[in-house]
Amino acid sequence: MKNLTESLNYLVIEGNIGAGKTTLTKMLGEQYNARVILEQFSENPFLPGFYRDPERYAFPLELSFLAGRFNQLRSELPGKDLFGSFTVSDYSFPKSLIFSGATLSGHEYRLFRQLFDIMELQVPKPDLVVYLHNEPENLLENIKTRGRSYEQSITADYLDRVRRSYFEFMKQRSDIRFLVVETGGIDFVSDRGDFDAIRTLIFAGNYQYGINRVVL
């Protein structure tokens, strides 16, 4: 890991549904022998119901994710002063707020935001968040290919709402470094050159706080 800097101990790979977050996280973890934190979404009992009936299940779903992500990150990220190795995760704690912005409204969103703001203070911030950006039509193809039955009702409109919520969040947070990578024309899973290009961007860049954009 000679090209990792001391300032990049905690890396997050983010993106919309079907963007390849978990795949890239695992690949980076293997490449650098890193500690890997993966979201335990399959354990959320409200997820299948949400895709069938979003209005009914959105609030309990987001609360369940909020609690689960908080507990996992608090357990696995004890504090930067205790980090013994490079850590890469396929989600950040603010993912809870981002998705709630696409699924909740009115008093439910305001209550959720109050809870999130209290809890976020107790979770370490990542040194860099890499956002894998892709168009909804490409994401739908990826979702179809991986074949999770409860995801097959996801629409392009929902993916677009999630995308807009991500970018709205990134615009508001000048205290976090974001690297937005356009991935529509690459295949980092099958093409080693594309994977090498992404990891070089991640570790070689001197990125500013706020949004940094690159196109491979």
Contacts in CASP RR format, 6 or more apart in sequence:
PFRMAT RR
TARGET T0000
AUTHOR 0000-0000-0000
METHOD contacts of the structure
MODEL  1
MKNLTESLNYLVIEGNIGAGKTTLTKMLGEQYNARVILEQFSENPFLPGF
YRDPERYAFPLELSFLAGRFNQLRSELPGKDLFGSFTVSDYSFPKSLIFS
GATLSGHEYRLFRQLFDIMELQVPKPDLVVYLHNEPENLLENIKTRGRSY
EQSITADYLDRVRRSYFEFMKQRSDIRFLVVETGGIDFVSDRGDFDAIRT
LIFAGNYQYGINRVVL
1 32 0 8 1.000
1 33 0 8 1.000
1 86 0 8 1.000
3 203 0 8 1.000
3 204 0 8 1.000
4 32 0 8 1.000
4 86 0 8 1.000
4 203 0 8 1.000
5 203 0 8 1.000
7 127 0 8 1.000
8 86 0 8 1.000
8 127 0 8 1.000
8 128 0 8 1.000
8 202 0 8 1.000
8 203 0 8 1.000
9 80 0 8 1.000
9 83 0 8 1.000
9 86 0 8 1.000
9 87 0 8 1.000
9 127 0 8 1.000
10 77 0 8 1.000
10 80 0 8 1.000
10 83 0 8 1.000
10 87 0 8 1.000
10 89 0 8 1.000
10 124 0 8 1.000
10 125 0 8 1.000
10 126 0 8 1.000
10 127 0 8 1.000
11 28 0 8 1.000
11 86 0 8 1.000
11 87 0 8 1.000
11 88 0 8 1.000
11 89 0 8 1.000
11 126 0 8 1.000
11 127 0 8 1.000
11 128 0 8 1.000
11 130 0 8 1.000
11 202 0 8 1.000
12 88 0 8 1.000
12 89 0 8 1.000
12 90 0 8 1.000
12 91 0 8 1.000
12 92 0 8 1.000
12 126 0 8 1.000
12 128 0 8 1.000
12 129 0 8 1.000
12 130 0 8 1.000
13 20 0 8 1.000
13 21 0 8 1.000
13 24 0 8 1.000
13 25 0 8 1.000
13 28 0 8 1.000
13 88 0 8 1.000
13 89 0 8 1.000
13 90 0 8 1.000
13 130 0 8 1.000
13 132 0 8 1.000
14 21 0 8 1.000
14 91 0 8 1.000
14 92 0 8 1.000
14 95 0 8 1.000
14 129 0 8 1.000
14 130 0 8 1.000
14 131 0 8 1.000
14 132 0 8 1.000
14 166 0 8 1.000
15 21 0 8 1.000
15 131 0 8 1.000
15 132 0 8 1.000
15 133 0 8 1.000
15 166 0 8 1.000
16 132 0 8 1.000
16 133 0 8 1.000
16 134 0 8 1.000
16 136 0 8 1.000
16 139 0 8 1.000
16 159 0 8 1.000
16 162 0 8 1.000
16 163 0 8 1.000
16 166 0 8 1.000
17 139 0 8 1.000
17 143 0 8 1.000
17 151 0 8 1.000
17 154 0 8 1.000
17 159 0 8 1.000
17 162 0 8 1.000
18 134 0 8 1.000
18 139 0 8 1.000
18 142 0 8 1.000
18 143 0 8 1.000
18 146 0 8 1.000
19 132 0 8 1.000
19 133 0 8 1.000
19 134 0 8 1.000
19 139 0 8 1.000
19 142 0 8 1.000
19 183 0 8 1.000
20 132 0 8 1.000
20 142 0 8 1.000
20 189 0 8 1.000
21 90 0 8 1.000
21 91 0 8 1.000
21 132 0 8 1.000
22 38 0 8 1.000
22 39 0 8 1.000
22 90 0 8 1.000
23 188 0 8 1.000
23 189 0 8 1.000
24 90 0 8 1.000
24 130 0 8 1.000
24 132 0 8 1.000
24 188 0 8 1.000
24 195 0 8 1.000
24 198 0 8 1.000
25 36 0 8 1.000
25 38 0 8 1.000
25 88 0 8 1.000
25 89 0 8 1.000
25 90 0 8 1.000
26 36 0 8 1.000
26 38 0 8 1.000
27 188 0 8 1.000
27 189 0 8 1.000
27 195 0 8 1.000
28 34 0 8 1.000
28 88 0 8 1.000
28 199 0 8 1.000
28 202 0 8 1.000
29 36 0 8 1.000
29 88 0 8 1.000
31 199 0 8 1.000
32 86 0 8 1.000
32 88 0 8 1.000
33 85 0 8 1.000
34 85 0 8 1.000
34 86 0 8 1.000
34 87 0 8 1.000
34 88 0 8 1.000
35 76 0 8 1.000
35 85 0 8 1.000
35 86 0 8 1.000
35 87 0 8 1.000
35 88 0 8 1.000
36 87 0 8 1.000
36 88 0 8 1.000
36 89 0 8 1.000
37 72 0 8 1.000
37 73 0 8 1.000
37 76 0 8 1.000
37 77 0 8 1.000
37 87 0 8 1.000
37 88 0 8 1.000
37 89 0 8 1.000
37 90 0 8 1.000
37 91 0 8 1.000
38 89 0 8 1.000
38 90 0 8 1.000
39 69 0 8 1.000
39 72 0 8 1.000
39 89 0 8 1.000
39 90 0 8 1.000
39 91 0 8 1.000
40 68 0 8 1.000
40 72 0 8 1.000
41 47 0 8 1.000
41 65 0 8 1.000
44 61 0 8 1.000
44 64 0 8 1.000
44 65 0 8 1.000
45 64 0 8 1.000
46 57 0 8 1.000
46 60 0 8 1.000
46 61 0 8 1.000
46 64 0 8 1.000
47 61 0 8 1.000
47 150 0 8 1.000
48 150 0 8 1.000
49 56 0 8 1.000
49 57 0 8 1.000
49 61 0 8 1.000
49 150 0 8 1.000
50 57 0 8 1.000
50 58 0 8 1.000
50 61 0 8 1.000
50 103 0 8 1.000
51 150 0 8 1.000
51 151 0 8 1.000
51 153 0 8 1.000
51 154 0 8 1.000
52 153 0 8 1.000
54 103 0 8 1.000
58 103 0 8 1.000
58 104 0 8 1.000
58 108 0 8 1.000
59 104 0 8 1.000
59 108 0 8 1.000
59 112 0 8 1.000
61 103 0 8 1.000
62 96 0 8 1.000
62 99 0 8 1.000
62 100 0 8 1.000
62 103 0 8 1.000
62 104 0 8 1.000
62 112 0 8 1.000
63 112 0 8 1.000
63 115 0 8 1.000
65 95 0 8 1.000
65 96 0 8 1.000
65 99 0 8 1.000
66 96 0 8 1.000
66 112 0 8 1.000
66 115 0 8 1.000
66 116 0 8 1.000
66 119 0 8 1.000
69 91 0 8 1.000
69 93 0 8 1.000
69 95 0 8 1.000
69 96 0 8 1.000
70 93 0 8 1.000
70 119 0 8 1.000
70 122 0 8 1.000
70 123 0 8 1.000
73 89 0 8 1.000
73 93 0 8 1.000
73 123 0 8 1.000
73 124 0 8 1.000
74 122 0 8 1.000
74 123 0 8 1.000
76 87 0 8 1.000
77 87 0 8 1.000
77 123 0 8 1.000
77 124 0 8 1.000
79 124 0 8 1.000
80 124 0 8 1.000
89 126 0 8 1.000
92 126 0 8 1.000
92 129 0 8 1.000
93 119 0 8 1.000
93 120 0 8 1.000
93 123 0 8 1.000
94 116 0 8 1.000
94 120 0 8 1.000
94 169 0 8 1.000
94 173 0 8 1.000
96 116 0 8 1.000
97 112 0 8 1.000
97 113 0 8 1.000
97 116 0 8 1.000
97 120 0 8 1.000
97 169 0 8 1.000
98 162 0 8 1.000
98 165 0 8 1.000
98 166 0 8 1.000
98 169 0 8 1.000
99 162 0 8 1.000
99 165 0 8 1.000
100 109 0 8 1.000
100 112 0 8 1.000
100 113 0 8 1.000
100 116 0 8 1.000
101 109 0 8 1.000
101 165 0 8 1.000
102 158 0 8 1.000
102 161 0 8 1.000
102 162 0 8 1.000
102 164 0 8 1.000
102 165 0 8 1.000
104 112 0 8 1.000
125 175 0 8 1.000
125 176 0 8 1.000
126 176 0 8 1.000
127 177 0 8 1.000
128 177 0 8 1.000
128 178 0 8 1.000
128 179 0 8 1.000
128 202 0 8 1.000
128 207 0 8 1.000
129 176 0 8 1.000
129 177 0 8 1.000
129 178 0 8 1.000
129 179 0 8 1.000
130 178 0 8 1.000
130 179 0 8 1.000
130 181 0 8 1.000
130 198 0 8 1.000
130 202 0 8 1.000
131 166 0 8 1.000
131 170 0 8 1.000
131 178 0 8 1.000
131 179 0 8 1.000
131 180 0 8 1.000
131 181 0 8 1.000
132 181 0 8 1.000
132 183 0 8 1.000
133 163 0 8 1.000
133 180 0 8 1.000
133 181 0 8 1.000
133 182 0 8 1.000
133 183 0 8 1.000
133 184 0 8 1.000
134 142 0 8 1.000
134 182 0 8 1.000
134 183 0 8 1.000
134 184 0 8 1.000
135 184 0 8 1.000
136 156 0 8 1.000
136 159 0 8 1.000
136 160 0 8 1.000
136 163 0 8 1.000
137 156 0 8 1.000
138 184 0 8 1.000
139 159 0 8 1.000
140 154 0 8 1.000
140 156 0 8 1.000
140 159 0 8 1.000
143 151 0 8 1.000
143 152 0 8 1.000
143 154 0 8 1.000
144 152 0 8 1.000
170 176 0 8 1.000
170 178 0 8 1.000
170 180 0 8 1.000
170 210 0 8 1.000
170 211 0 8 1.000
171 211 0 8 1.000
173 210 0 8 1.000
174 209 0 8 1.000
174 210 0 8 1.000
175 209 0 8 1.000
176 209 0 8 1.000
176 210 0 8 1.000
177 207 0 8 1.000
177 208 0 8 1.000
177 209 0 8 1.000
177 210 0 8 1.000
177 212 0 8 1.000
178 210 0 8 1.000
178 211 0 8 1.000
178 212 0 8 1.000
179 201 0 8 1.000
179 202 0 8 1.000
179 207 0 8 1.000
179 212 0 8 1.000
179 214 0 8 1.000
180 211 0 8 1.000
180 212 0 8 1.000
180 213 0 8 1.000
180 214 0 8 1.000
181 198 0 8 1.000
181 201 0 8 1.000
181 214 0 8 1.000
181 215 0 8 1.000
181 216 0 8 1.000
182 213 0 8 1.000
182 214 0 8 1.000
182 215 0 8 1.000
182 216 0 8 1.000
183 216 0 8 1.000
185 216 0 8 1.000
186 194 0 8 1.000
186 197 0 8 1.000
186 198 0 8 1.000
186 216 0 8 1.000
187 194 0 8 1.000
188 194 0 8 1.000
188 195 0 8 1.000
188 197 0 8 1.000
188 198 0 8 1.000
189 195 0 8 1.000
194 216 0 8 1.000
197 216 0 8 1.000
198 216 0 8 1.000
201 214 0 8 1.000
201 216 0 8 1.000
END
